[in-house]
Amino acid sequence: MVNDLTGQTYGRLYVESRVNRTDRVVWICKCDCGNVCEVQTFDLILGKTRSCGCYHRERQSEIYALRGGIGKVSE
């Protein structure tokens, strides 16, 4: 039995509803950026998924800018 996560917030994701798939339960989540995504129960509860992917894209842009537009920092 899966707890009802509707109305809860995990990172940047607000859980709107539950969808039963054939082999698993997924949650329809709205991200702070406005995107909607589906996330599996354990990914939410364990903190594996905290946004729709926008956080990763933001961090990659910041890192790229800090490196002066260079892909990798040489050591």
VMD Tcl script that draws the C-alpha trace (Angstrom):
set ca {
  {0.00 0.00 0.00}
  {1.36 3.41 -1.02}
  {0.87 6.46 1.17}
  {-0.94 9.37 -0.41}
  {1.69 11.96 -1.29}
  {-0.79 14.37 -2.89}
  {-0.28 17.93 -1.71}
  {3.23 17.36 -0.41}
  {6.36 19.11 -1.65}
  {9.67 17.37 -2.35}
  {12.42 19.78 -3.29}
  {11.01 21.85 -6.15}
  {8.20 19.37 -6.87}
  {4.60 19.70 -5.68}
  {2.68 16.43 -5.91}
  {-0.64 16.98 -7.69}
  {-2.04 13.48 -8.25}
  {-1.37 9.75 -8.39}
  {-1.41 7.55 -11.48}
  {-1.47 3.76 -11.33}
  {0.62 2.15 -14.04}
  {0.62 -1.56 -14.76}
  {3.85 -2.18 -12.86}
  {4.21 0.85 -10.57}
  {2.68 3.97 -9.07}
  {3.80 7.34 -10.38}
  {2.95 10.84 -9.23}
  {2.12 13.83 -11.39}
  {4.24 16.66 -10.01}
  {4.43 20.34 -10.84}
  {7.88 21.89 -10.58}
  {8.51 25.40 -9.28}
  {9.58 26.34 -12.83}
  {6.11 25.39 -14.13}
  {6.92 22.07 -15.84}
  {4.88 18.98 -15.08}
  {6.57 15.59 -14.74}
  {5.89 12.04 -13.58}
  {7.98 10.67 -10.72}
  {8.02 7.24 -9.10}
  {7.22 6.96 -5.39}
  {10.65 5.96 -4.10}
  {12.40 8.60 -6.19}
  {10.33 11.24 -4.38}
  {10.57 9.77 -0.89}
  {14.31 9.05 -1.06}
  {15.09 12.46 -2.58}
  {16.45 11.02 -5.81}
  {14.24 13.33 -7.88}
  {13.86 16.88 -6.54}
  {12.97 18.79 -9.72}
  {11.89 18.25 -13.32}
  {15.51 18.59 -14.41}
  {15.61 22.38 -14.28}
  {17.99 22.40 -11.31}
  {20.53 20.28 -13.18}
  {20.30 22.57 -16.23}
  {20.76 25.66 -14.02}
  {23.83 24.18 -12.33}
  {25.35 23.17 -15.66}
  {24.88 26.73 -16.96}
  {26.51 28.16 -13.82}
  {29.47 25.80 -14.06}
  {29.91 26.57 -17.75}
  {29.88 30.31 -17.01}
  {32.38 29.95 -14.14}
  {34.76 28.10 -16.43}
  {34.60 30.92 -18.95}
  {32.74 28.84 -21.50}
  {35.24 26.00 -21.41}
  {33.82 22.48 -21.08}
  {36.32 21.05 -18.60}
  {38.78 22.52 -16.17}
  {42.30 21.21 -16.80}
  {44.27 20.09 -13.78}
}
mol new
graphics top color blue
foreach p $ca { graphics top sphere $p radius 0.5 }
foreach p [lrange $ca 0 end-1] q [lrange $ca 1 end] { graphics top cylinder $p $q radius 0.2 }
display resetview
